[in-house]
Amino acid sequence: MLDPQGVGAEVYAQEMRPEAALSACRAAVAAHPAHPRFQLQLARALQAVNAYDAARNALIAAAPGGHIRSAQRRAILEIALQAQRDGMIQQAAPETARAMLESGIAKGDPLAAYTLGRELLRYGPDAEARARGYDLLTLAHAAGYLEAINELGRYFLQSEAHADPDRALRYFEATAARGNINGQNSLGIIYRRGRGGLEEDPVRAAAAFHDAAKGGILLRPTRSRLCTKMGTARPVTRRRRWRGTTLGWTVETPGLARMEPA
């Protein structure tokens, strides 16, 4: 189970309406200040509007209540703060974040296993660390977290030592079929570029990009134009600022294009 303490349907970040979420979460915290889940959701909403200091305070308030997800969310926040400070998104997580993730794993949080597994598989200093990263992603995969499946697909597509394009494609097809926008986007990239030994297929690439854009993923202008060229309705795009830096284009939907359940 992705969230053993869950009380309702998952709400992913790209589905969030930050201002409405802030209002609702602040009201819930005011009415139930000792409830850790409300503090956790308030932190998610605050992070969505780049209010990092306030988000950290809300997560600190959630921790004593024993919410299983608080350690993972604090680690995600520390990673975001490092990216903002250094101007780099693709880099190893700070040791403070890794320690928080270890704490979440010890409590049985599959998202903490996914986050640390991704970090170790991408940035682990040696084969042993990367092997543990793979095991943690497999654990999150078994719990049903689609992003863990996508990360394994990425690994088998890009790894020099363990390349398995057919397996990678199966992983991305599985998550895309379940409506995962990152899986859909990855399929588009594979078909557009002919990755993994596949023939280029611009029609299937455009369809995959269009599905991902409808769900709210960041869509580059070249991919949007491909949708038009192949006869797929072109998604409405605009520039978005996130972490103070223009990262690209996205469809006109509120929230951030990340797949992290509530």
Backbone as CSV, one residue per row, in Angstrom:
resi,resn,N_x,N_y,N_z,CA_x,CA_y,CA_z,C_x,C_y,C_z
1,MET,0.852,-1.194,0.000,0.000,0.000,0.000,0.883,1.237,0.000
2,LEU,0.653,2.161,-0.935,1.523,3.310,-1.074,1.499,4.221,0.147
3,ASP,0.355,4.378,0.768,0.251,5.231,1.948,-0.550,4.490,3.012
4,PRO,0.141,3.798,3.913,-0.575,3.034,4.941,-1.487,3.880,5.813
5,GLN,-1.248,5.185,5.860,-2.083,6.073,6.665,-3.029,6.906,5.802
6,GLY,-3.196,6.524,4.557,-4.074,7.255,3.663,-5.524,7.181,4.091
7,VAL,-6.266,8.240,3.761,-7.676,8.301,4.152,-8.594,8.560,2.967
8,GLY,-8.039,8.654,1.777,-8.866,8.936,0.603,-8.081,8.689,-0.669
9,ALA,-8.644,9.116,-1.774,-7.991,8.925,-3.066,-6.729,9.774,-3.155
10,GLU,-5.736,9.261,-3.867,-4.491,9.981,-4.043,-4.717,11.248,-4.879
11,VAL,-4.008,12.299,-4.525,-4.014,13.529,-5.306,-2.574,13.797,-5.714
12,TYR,-2.288,13.711,-7.012,-0.943,13.945,-7.489,-0.687,15.436,-7.646
13,ALA,0.603,15.783,-7.671,0.974,17.197,-7.658,0.441,17.958,-8.864
14,GLN,0.437,17.308,-10.044,-0.047,18.028,-11.222,-1.564,18.217,-11.192
15,GLU,-2.239,17.539,-10.263,-3.679,17.718,-10.092,-4.006,18.787,-9.051
16,MET,-3.000,19.213,-8.322,-3.224,20.149,-7.230,-3.497,21.557,-7.744
17,ARG,-4.434,22.228,-7.112,-4.651,23.655,-7.323,-4.074,24.359,-6.102
18,PRO,-2.853,24.876,-6.208,-2.114,25.313,-5.022,-2.847,26.292,-4.121
19,GLU,-3.470,27.333,-4.689,-4.123,28.332,-3.839,-5.314,27.732,-3.097
20,ALA,-6.100,26.926,-3.804,-7.229,26.274,-3.146,-6.735,25.293,-2.093
21,ALA,-5.644,24.578,-2.402,-5.082,23.632,-1.441,-4.584,24.349,-0.195
22,LEU,-3.912,25.491,-0.401,-3.428,26.259,0.745,-4.571,26.673,1.659
23,SER,-5.623,27.184,1.064,-6.765,27.637,1.859,-7.379,26.488,2.647
24,ALA,-7.592,25.358,1.972,-8.219,24.208,2.631,-7.315,23.638,3.724
25,CYS,-6.015,23.546,3.439,-5.100,22.951,4.414,-4.913,23.855,5.630
26,ARG,-4.847,25.152,5.399,-4.722,26.061,6.529,-5.954,26.006,7.424
27,ALA,-7.125,25.894,6.809,-8.349,25.771,7.601,-8.348,24.483,8.392
28,ALA,-7.884,23.392,7.765,-7.855,22.103,8.458,-6.869,22.122,9.620
29,VAL,-5.692,22.729,9.407,-4.706,22.816,10.479,-5.217,23.685,11.621
30,ALA,-5.903,24.773,11.285,-6.452,25.644,12.329,-7.495,24.918,13.165
31,ALA,-8.278,24.062,12.510,-9.321,23.333,13.228,-8.772,22.138,13.993
32,HIS,-7.694,21.539,13.458,-7.122,20.333,14.076,-5.602,20.460,14.103
33,PRO,-5.050,21.343,14.937,-3.609,21.629,14.911,-2.723,20.437,15.261
34,ALA,-3.255,19.453,15.949,-2.439,18.303,16.352,-2.479,17.166,15.340
35,HIS,-3.220,17.336,14.247,-3.361,16.267,13.264,-2.180,16.308,12.287
36,PRO,-1.286,15.309,12.304,-0.079,15.388,11.467,-0.355,15.331,9.967
37,ARG,-1.412,14.665,9.566,-1.674,14.565,8.129,-2.027,15.934,7.536
38,PHE,-2.755,16.745,8.283,-3.095,18.072,7.776,-1.842,18.934,7.638
39,GLN,-0.906,18.795,8.589,0.358,19.525,8.490,1.148,19.069,7.263
40,LEU,1.128,17.771,7.008,1.841,17.227,5.858,1.276,17.766,4.547
41,GLN,-0.043,17.780,4.428,-0.666,18.286,3.203,-0.467,19.788,3.053
42,LEU,-0.448,20.497,4.175,-0.147,21.932,4.118,1.269,22.143,3.580
43,ALA,2.198,21.301,4.000,3.578,21.412,3.510,3.644,21.188,2.006
44,ARG,2.900,20.231,1.493,2.878,19.977,0.049,2.363,21.212,-0.706
45,ALA,1.304,21.806,-0.187,0.736,22.985,-0.836,1.706,24.162,-0.777
46,LEU,2.387,24.323,0.342,3.353,25.415,0.480,4.541,25.217,-0.459
47,GLN,4.999,23.987,-0.582,6.109,23.724,-1.493,5.705,23.995,-2.940
48,ALA,4.445,23.737,-3.272,3.969,23.971,-4.638,4.047,25.442,-5.025
49,VAL,4.005,26.349,-4.030,4.124,27.782,-4.321,5.489,28.320,-3.899
50,ASN,6.455,27.395,-3.708,7.841,27.755,-3.401,8.023,28.409,-2.040
51,ALA,7.089,28.184,-1.117,7.233,28.707,0.245,7.969,27.661,1.078
52,TYR,9.270,27.529,0.836,10.030,26.415,1.384,10.192,26.481,2.901
53,ASP,10.453,27.659,3.438,10.638,27.765,4.892,9.353,27.385,5.626
54,ALA,8.230,27.881,5.146,6.959,27.542,5.769,6.652,26.054,5.606
55,ALA,7.011,25.485,4.455,6.793,24.056,4.236,7.615,23.234,5.215
56,ARG,8.857,23.640,5.438,9.701,22.910,6.398,9.089,22.965,7.788
57,ASN,8.585,24.125,8.198,7.972,24.242,9.522,6.758,23.321,9.658
58,ALA,5.963,23.230,8.592,4.795,22.345,8.638,5.222,20.888,8.743
59,LEU,6.291,20.509,8.051,6.769,19.130,8.117,7.355,18.809,9.482
60,ILE,8.037,19.772,10.080,8.549,19.582,11.435,7.398,19.380,12.406
61,ALA,6.315,20.136,12.182,5.138,19.984,13.044,4.468,18.628,12.850
62,ALA,4.573,18.064,11.647,3.939,16.770,11.368,4.713,15.606,11.952
63,ALA,6.039,15.758,12.103,6.885,14.635,12.510,6.527,14.041,13.870
64,PRO,6.296,14.857,14.928,5.990,14.249,16.233,4.704,13.420,16.231
65,GLY,3.807,13.693,15.290,2.564,12.926,15.229,2.737,11.546,14.639
66,GLY,3.942,11.272,14.137,4.233,9.928,13.650,3.752,9.644,12.251
67,HIS,3.489,10.676,11.440,3.027,10.389,10.087,4.161,9.762,9.276
68,ILE,3.872,8.639,8.660,4.889,7.847,7.982,5.531,8.594,6.821
69,ARG,4.807,9.519,6.200,5.300,10.181,5.009,6.133,11.422,5.317
70,SER,6.184,11.856,6.573,6.837,13.124,6.887,8.331,13.097,6.572
71,ALA,9.009,11.986,6.812,10.449,11.921,6.547,10.730,12.057,5.058
72,GLN,9.944,11.371,4.225,10.157,11.452,2.784,9.886,12.860,2.268
73,ARG,8.827,13.489,2.765,8.517,14.837,2.309,9.593,15.832,2.743
74,ARG,10.154,15.662,3.936,11.229,16.549,4.369,12.462,16.348,3.487
75,ALA,12.731,15.110,3.113,13.863,14.842,2.229,13.653,15.483,0.867
76,ILE,12.430,15.374,0.320,12.127,16.002,-0.966,12.335,17.511,-0.885
77,LEU,11.939,18.095,0.230,12.120,19.534,0.409,13.604,19.900,0.459
78,GLU,14.399,19.101,1.166,15.836,19.378,1.237,16.476,19.271,-0.149
79,ILE,16.028,18.313,-0.940,16.549,18.166,-2.307,16.170,19.383,-3.148
80,ALA,14.925,19.851,-2.993,14.477,21.036,-3.738,15.269,22.274,-3.333
81,LEU,15.539,22.415,-2.038,16.314,23.561,-1.566,17.743,23.523,-2.104
82,GLN,18.328,22.332,-2.157,19.674,22.203,-2.717,19.681,22.587,-4.199
83,ALA,18.655,22.130,-4.932,18.575,22.461,-6.357,18.430,23.962,-6.563
84,GLN,17.618,24.600,-5.721,17.437,26.047,-5.825,18.734,26.777,-5.500
85,ARG,19.432,26.314,-4.491,20.674,26.973,-4.055,21.791,26.808,-5.082
86,ASP,21.913,25.588,-5.638,23.030,25.283,-6.533,22.708,25.536,-8.001
87,GLY,21.423,25.716,-8.324,21.045,25.882,-9.715,21.182,24.613,-10.525
88,MET,21.149,23.462,-9.844,21.277,22.157,-10.501,20.181,21.227,-9.981
89,ILE,19.451,20.616,-10.911,18.403,19.669,-10.521,18.934,18.252,-10.487
90,GLN,19.750,17.880,-11.496,20.279,16.526,-11.594,21.572,16.412,-10.803
91,GLN,21.456,16.107,-9.516,22.622,15.909,-8.672,22.226,15.052,-7.480
92,ALA,23.232,14.510,-6.803,22.969,13.641,-5.661,22.299,14.420,-4.538
93,ALA,21.447,13.741,-3.801,20.769,14.364,-2.667,21.759,14.622,-1.538
94,PRO,21.523,15.663,-0.737,22.404,15.911,0.410,22.280,14.789,1.438
95,GLU,23.312,14.638,2.249,23.318,13.561,3.249,22.165,13.706,4.240
96,THR,21.779,14.946,4.548,20.651,15.134,5.463,19.383,14.511,4.884
97,ALA,19.173,14.674,3.580,17.996,14.094,2.936,18.075,12.579,2.939
98,ARG,19.251,12.027,2.674,19.386,10.565,2.657,19.094,9.978,4.033
99,ALA,19.539,10.664,5.084,19.265,10.180,6.445,17.760,10.191,6.726
100,MET,17.070,11.225,6.252,15.622,11.277,6.425,14.943,10.127,5.690
101,LEU,15.427,9.816,4.511,14.839,8.725,3.730,15.072,7.379,4.416
102,GLU,16.243,7.200,4.988,16.505,5.963,5.731,15.513,5.812,6.881
103,SER,15.204,6.935,7.525,14.220,6.912,8.616,12.850,6.510,8.094
104,GLY,12.454,7.046,6.938,11.170,6.679,6.364,11.112,5.222,5.954
105,ILE,12.202,4.696,5.401,12.254,3.284,5.003,12.098,2.394,6.228
106,ALA,12.750,2.777,7.325,12.657,1.988,8.557,11.228,1.919,9.071
107,LYS,10.415,2.935,8.731,9.017,2.948,9.153,8.096,2.261,8.142
108,GLY,8.658,1.820,7.012,7.865,1.092,6.023,7.232,1.943,4.947
109,ASP,7.800,3.133,4.678,7.230,4.014,3.658,7.779,3.643,2.278
110,PRO,6.937,3.168,1.347,7.435,2.798,0.020,7.927,3.981,-0.798
111,LEU,7.402,5.189,-0.552,7.889,6.345,-1.295,9.283,6.754,-0.839
112,ALA,9.584,6.534,0.443,10.955,6.769,0.902,11.898,5.769,0.233
113,ALA,11.444,4.519,0.083,12.255,3.508,-0.610,12.484,3.912,-2.061
114,TYR,11.446,4.422,-2.715,11.590,4.872,-4.097,12.580,6.023,-4.207
115,THR,12.428,7.030,-3.359,13.252,8.231,-3.470,14.725,7.914,-3.217
116,LEU,15.015,7.142,-2.167,16.404,6.790,-1.899,16.931,5.821,-2.958
117,GLY,16.070,4.888,-3.402,16.488,3.970,-4.454,16.885,4.699,-5.721
118,ARG,16.111,5.693,-6.103,16.429,6.495,-7.283,17.759,7.226,-7.102
119,GLU,17.953,7.805,-5.925,19.199,8.525,-5.663,20.403,7.591,-5.745
120,LEU,20.303,6.417,-5.140,21.441,5.504,-5.116,21.709,4.908,-6.492
121,LEU,20.652,4.576,-7.222,20.860,3.989,-8.544,21.464,5.006,-9.506
122,ARG,21.086,6.268,-9.367,21.625,7.304,-10.262,22.986,7.811,-9.815
123,TYR,23.168,7.993,-8.501,24.344,8.703,-8.011,25.159,7.910,-6.993
124,GLY,24.830,6.637,-6.795,25.575,5.836,-5.826,27.057,5.809,-6.137
125,PRO,27.916,5.894,-5.112,29.359,5.994,-5.352,30.016,4.692,-5.799
126,ASP,29.350,3.554,-5.598,29.958,2.284,-5.977,28.854,1.286,-6.337
127,ALA,29.289,0.112,-6.787,28.349,-0.911,-7.249,27.429,-1.377,-6.128
128,GLU,27.948,-1.452,-4.915,27.126,-1.893,-3.788,25.984,-0.912,-3.524
129,ALA,26.287,0.369,-3.555,25.253,1.381,-3.335,24.216,1.337,-4.448
130,ARG,24.661,1.198,-5.680,23.724,1.144,-6.805,22.859,-0.116,-6.751
131,ALA,23.446,-1.226,-6.290,22.667,-2.458,-6.143,21.583,-2.284,-5.080
132,ARG,21.907,-1.581,-4.010,20.877,-1.321,-2.991,19.791,-0.414,-3.552
133,GLY,20.192,0.560,-4.363,19.206,1.419,-4.999,18.236,0.614,-5.846
134,TYR,18.765,-0.336,-6.591,17.907,-1.196,-7.420,16.941,-1.990,-6.537
135,ASP,17.433,-2.526,-5.440,16.575,-3.307,-4.539,15.468,-2.444,-3.940
136,LEU,15.798,-1.201,-3.582,14.783,-0.317,-3.005,13.725,0.050,-4.045
137,LEU,14.138,0.269,-5.279,13.165,0.549,-6.335,12.270,-0.659,-6.582
138,THR,12.838,-1.845,-6.521,12.038,-3.064,-6.681,11.009,-3.181,-5.559
139,LEU,11.412,-2.783,-4.355,10.486,-2.790,-3.217,9.329,-1.823,-3.454
140,ALA,9.634,-0.615,-3.919,8.591,0.363,-4.213,7.728,-0.094,-5.383
141,HIS,8.353,-0.736,-6.355,7.618,-1.305,-7.485,6.599,-2.325,-6.988
142,ALA,7.027,-3.206,-6.084,6.133,-4.229,-5.543,4.964,-3.611,-4.788
143,ALA,5.200,-2.414,-4.206,4.125,-1.725,-3.487,3.164,-1.020,-4.433
144,GLY,3.497,-0.999,-5.741,2.585,-0.426,-6.722,2.874,1.002,-7.118
145,TYR,4.056,1.528,-6.760,4.346,2.916,-7.096,4.830,3.004,-8.536
146,LEU,4.092,3.697,-9.373,4.379,3.724,-10.802,5.695,4.411,-11.129
147,GLU,6.078,5.404,-10.349,7.338,6.081,-10.640,8.535,5.172,-10.414
148,ALA,8.407,4.203,-9.529,9.487,3.230,-9.355,9.633,2.379,-10.609
149,ILE,8.511,2.042,-11.225,8.552,1.279,-12.473,9.193,2.124,-13.574
150,ASN,8.840,3.402,-13.643,9.455,4.292,-14.633,10.956,4.404,-14.424
151,GLU,11.376,4.512,-13.179,12.806,4.645,-12.905,13.560,3.379,-13.302
152,LEU,12.960,2.230,-13.075,13.582,0.986,-13.520,13.637,0.932,-15.049
153,GLY,12.585,1.422,-15.703,12.601,1.493,-17.155,13.722,2.381,-17.649
154,ARG,13.895,3.524,-17.009,14.984,4.436,-17.368,16.332,3.747,-17.213
155,TYR,16.477,2.985,-16.128,17.742,2.297,-15.873,18.050,1.288,-16.978
156,PHE,17.079,0.470,-17.320,17.325,-0.556,-18.329,17.483,0.036,-19.732
157,LEU,16.995,1.245,-19.933,17.165,1.898,-21.221,18.546,2.540,-21.343
158,GLN,19.077,3.067,-20.229,20.296,3.862,-20.289,21.537,3.156,-19.756
159,SER,21.363,2.093,-19.005,22.502,1.426,-18.392,23.404,0.794,-19.448
160,GLU,24.696,0.985,-19.281,25.641,0.325,-20.176,25.863,-1.126,-19.769
161,ALA,25.874,-1.379,-18.466,26.171,-2.724,-17.979,24.962,-3.651,-18.039
162,HIS,23.753,-3.084,-17.902,22.554,-3.920,-17.822,21.469,-3.439,-18.783
163,ALA,21.865,-3.005,-19.949,20.889,-2.502,-20.924,19.911,-3.602,-21.337
164,ASP,18.619,-3.266,-21.306,17.573,-4.206,-21.714,16.410,-3.367,-22.256
165,PRO,16.527,-2.873,-23.498,15.508,-1.967,-24.049,14.111,-2.568,-24.076
166,ASP,13.990,-3.853,-24.365,12.671,-4.472,-24.399,11.999,-4.412,-23.035
167,ARG,12.766,-4.665,-22.011,12.225,-4.596,-20.648,11.844,-3.159,-20.303
168,ALA,12.701,-2.216,-20.682,12.391,-0.803,-20.430,11.089,-0.415,-21.101
169,LEU,10.916,-0.825,-22.344,9.695,-0.485,-23.069,8.467,-1.075,-22.382
170,ARG,8.574,-2.301,-21.909,7.434,-2.922,-21.210,7.070,-2.132,-19.954
171,TYR,8.082,-1.661,-19.236,7.812,-0.879,-18.026,7.076,0.416,-18.366
172,PHE,7.573,1.134,-19.370,6.939,2.399,-19.728,5.535,2.179,-20.293
173,GLU,5.354,1.131,-21.055,4.015,0.833,-21.583,3.046,0.520,-20.447
174,ALA,3.533,-0.178,-19.417,2.675,-0.534,-18.289,2.219,0.701,-17.525
175,THR,3.140,1.650,-17.262,2.733,2.840,-16.511,1.905,3.780,-17.383
176,ALA,2.248,3.878,-18.670,1.474,4.739,-19.569,0.039,4.252,-19.675
177,ALA,-0.149,2.931,-19.721,-1.488,2.367,-19.832,-2.333,2.686,-18.604
178,ARG,-1.686,2.973,-17.505,-2.396,3.316,-16.267,-2.508,4.830,-16.086
179,GLY,-2.196,5.580,-17.147,-2.393,7.020,-17.112,-1.260,7.804,-16.497
180,ASN,-0.095,7.186,-16.318,1.036,7.884,-15.718,1.691,8.789,-16.759
181,ILE,1.739,10.071,-16.497,2.211,11.026,-17.500,3.705,10.881,-17.786
182,ASN,4.483,10.488,-16.791,5.911,10.316,-17.035,6.179,9.078,-17.884
183,GLY,5.394,8.036,-17.690,5.501,6.875,-18.559,5.092,7.215,-19.983
184,GLN,4.044,8.014,-20.133,3.601,8.434,-21.465,4.664,9.284,-22.147
185,ASN,5.248,10.208,-21.400,6.283,11.060,-21.963,7.512,10.245,-22.372
186,SER,7.885,9.274,-21.553,9.030,8.428,-21.878,8.766,7.613,-23.135
187,LEU,7.546,7.124,-23.286,7.203,6.413,-24.523,7.356,7.333,-25.730
188,GLY,6.916,8.572,-25.579,7.055,9.522,-26.673,8.501,9.729,-27.068
189,ILE,9.373,9.847,-26.075,10.798,10.039,-26.360,11.372,8.816,-27.073
190,ILE,11.003,7.627,-26.607,11.511,6.395,-27.216,11.091,6.299,-28.673
191,TYR,9.818,6.560,-28.943,9.328,6.439,-30.316,9.821,7.579,-31.204
192,ARG,9.991,8.747,-30.631,10.449,9.882,-31.449,11.903,9.708,-31.876
193,ARG,12.722,9.190,-30.984,14.149,9.080,-31.253,14.577,7.679,-31.713
194,GLY,13.648,6.707,-31.665,14.032,5.350,-32.007,14.976,4.747,-30.984
195,ARG,14.743,5.034,-29.711,15.630,4.548,-28.658,15.490,3.041,-28.484
196,GLY,16.537,2.432,-27.930,16.484,1.014,-27.608,16.358,0.108,-28.804
197,GLY,16.824,0.558,-29.956,16.760,-0.293,-31.137,15.427,-0.267,-31.849
198,LEU,14.472,0.528,-31.354,13.166,0.619,-32.003,13.237,1.557,-33.212
199,GLU,12.350,1.324,-34.155,12.224,2.234,-35.288,11.544,3.525,-34.817
200,GLU,11.942,4.641,-35.405,11.269,5.897,-35.100,9.818,5.818,-35.550
201,ASP,8.928,6.322,-34.703,7.496,6.273,-35.010,6.880,7.588,-34.549
202,PRO,6.925,8.634,-35.396,6.446,9.955,-34.966,4.963,9.983,-34.625
203,VAL,4.170,9.124,-35.258,2.734,9.107,-34.963,2.501,8.633,-33.528
204,ARG,3.127,7.533,-33.147,2.968,7.034,-31.780,3.626,7.981,-30.782
205,ALA,4.723,8.607,-31.184,5.371,9.574,-30.298,4.435,10.746,-30.014
206,ALA,3.807,11.276,-31.051,2.901,12.411,-30.886,1.720,12.044,-29.999
207,ALA,1.194,10.837,-30.177,0.056,10.402,-29.351,0.463,10.301,-27.886
208,ALA,1.669,9.783,-27.637,2.137,9.654,-26.257,2.388,11.022,-25.630
209,PHE,3.016,11.930,-26.375,3.254,13.279,-25.856,1.937,13.995,-25.564
210,HIS,0.963,13.803,-26.446,-0.330,14.453,-26.249,-1.001,13.953,-24.971
211,ASP,-0.961,12.634,-24.735,-1.550,12.077,-23.514,-0.852,12.639,-22.276
212,ALA,0.497,12.723,-22.346,1.240,13.255,-21.207,0.907,14.723,-20.958
213,ALA,0.782,15.482,-22.040,0.473,16.908,-21.897,-0.907,17.129,-21.306
214,LYS,-1.867,16.314,-21.711,-3.215,16.438,-21.143,-3.198,16.220,-19.637
215,GLY,-2.271,15.367,-19.177,-2.182,15.106,-17.748,-1.436,16.165,-16.978
216,GLY,-0.677,17.056,-17.680,-0.029,18.163,-17.000,1.480,18.145,-16.988
217,ILE,2.112,17.316,-17.820,3.572,17.262,-17.780,4.172,18.447,-18.510
218,LEU,5.403,18.800,-18.144,6.151,19.807,-18.874,6.380,19.300,-20.292
219,LEU,5.962,20.054,-21.273,6.060,19.621,-22.665,6.909,20.620,-23.437
220,ARG,8.008,20.165,-24.020,8.873,21.049,-24.785,8.176,21.489,-26.073
221,PRO,8.512,22.686,-26.558,7.868,23.175,-27.786,8.037,22.224,-28.966
222,THR,9.203,21.574,-29.090,9.410,20.661,-30.218,8.433,19.493,-30.171
223,ARG,8.123,19.029,-28.988,7.187,17.912,-28.854,5.750,18.373,-29.106
224,SER,5.457,19.592,-28.681,4.141,20.139,-28.964,3.933,20.301,-30.468
225,ARG,4.968,20.788,-31.155,4.858,20.949,-32.611,4.715,19.601,-33.313
226,LEU,5.340,18.574,-32.756,5.195,17.250,-33.346,3.743,16.792,-33.281
227,CYS,3.061,17.122,-32.182,1.637,16.770,-32.066,0.842,17.396,-33.210
228,THR,1.134,18.660,-33.502,0.442,19.351,-34.592,0.779,18.714,-35.939
229,LYS,2.043,18.448,-36.162,2.492,17.883,-37.431,1.857,16.528,-37.710
230,MET,1.679,15.732,-36.669,1.137,14.385,-36.836,-0.388,14.351,-36.761
231,GLY,-0.997,15.546,-36.660,-2.454,15.595,-36.661,-3.088,15.430,-35.305
232,THR,-2.258,15.430,-34.244,-2.785,15.361,-32.885,-2.992,16.781,-32.386
233,ALA,-4.095,17.027,-31.723,-4.379,18.375,-31.235,-3.215,18.894,-30.411
234,ARG,-2.793,20.092,-30.719,-1.654,20.669,-30.016,-2.082,21.170,-28.640
235,PRO,-1.392,20.726,-27.564,-1.754,21.191,-26.231,-1.473,22.684,-26.064
236,VAL,-2.267,23.343,-25.249,-2.010,24.737,-24.913,-0.778,24.779,-24.027
237,THR,0.192,25.632,-24.362,1.425,25.677,-23.586,1.708,27.081,-23.101
238,ARG,2.490,27.153,-22.081,2.929,28.436,-21.552,4.210,28.200,-20.774
239,ARG,4.968,29.261,-20.519,6.162,29.128,-19.694,5.753,29.110,-18.228
240,ARG,6.497,28.325,-17.464,6.237,28.278,-16.022,7.540,28.479,-15.274
241,ARG,7.488,29.238,-14.204,8.662,29.396,-13.365,8.511,28.484,-12.150
242,TRP,9.570,27.709,-11.902,9.557,26.786,-10.769,10.934,26.808,-10.154
243,ARG,11.025,26.978,-8.836,12.291,27.116,-8.140,13.084,28.312,-8.663
244,GLY,12.345,29.316,-9.170,12.997,30.532,-9.612,13.646,30.446,-10.975
245,THR,13.498,29.332,-11.669,14.139,29.166,-12.964,13.122,28.699,-13.983
246,THR,13.151,29.285,-15.179,12.270,28.812,-16.243,12.777,27.474,-16.740
247,LEU,12.021,26.409,-16.508,12.466,25.070,-16.866,11.936,24.636,-18.220
248,GLY,10.905,25.262,-18.742,10.399,24.820,-20.033,8.937,25.171,-20.201
249,TRP,8.224,24.310,-20.885,6.835,24.543,-21.219,5.964,23.478,-20.592
250,THR,4.731,23.841,-20.350,3.806,22.881,-19.766,2.393,23.209,-20.232
251,VAL,1.494,22.254,-20.099,0.111,22.539,-20.447,-0.478,23.494,-19.421
252,GLU,-1.568,24.124,-19.801,-2.188,25.139,-18.944,-3.036,24.460,-17.867
253,THR,-2.348,23.835,-16.895,-3.043,23.238,-15.770,-2.315,23.651,-14.513
254,PRO,-3.017,23.782,-13.385,-2.353,24.179,-12.148,-1.532,23.038,-11.587
255,GLY,-0.596,23.389,-10.695,0.200,22.374,-10.022,1.498,22.114,-10.751
256,LEU,2.348,21.294,-10.145,3.634,20.957,-10.693,3.566,19.593,-11.342
257,ALA,4.340,19.411,-12.398,4.316,18.144,-13.130,5.190,17.127,-12.424
258,ARG,4.805,16.729,-11.260,5.478,15.679,-10.514,4.434,14.646,-10.122
259,MET,4.849,13.411,-9.959,3.898,12.351,-9.646,4.136,11.858,-8.236
260,GLU,3.684,12.611,-7.254,3.844,12.236,-5.865,2.474,12.219,-5.210
261,PRO,1.990,11.068,-4.791,0.652,11.001,-4.224,0.578,11.612,-2.842
262,ALA,-0.617,11.990,-2.467,-0.837,12.549,-1.136,-0.624,11.494,-0.072
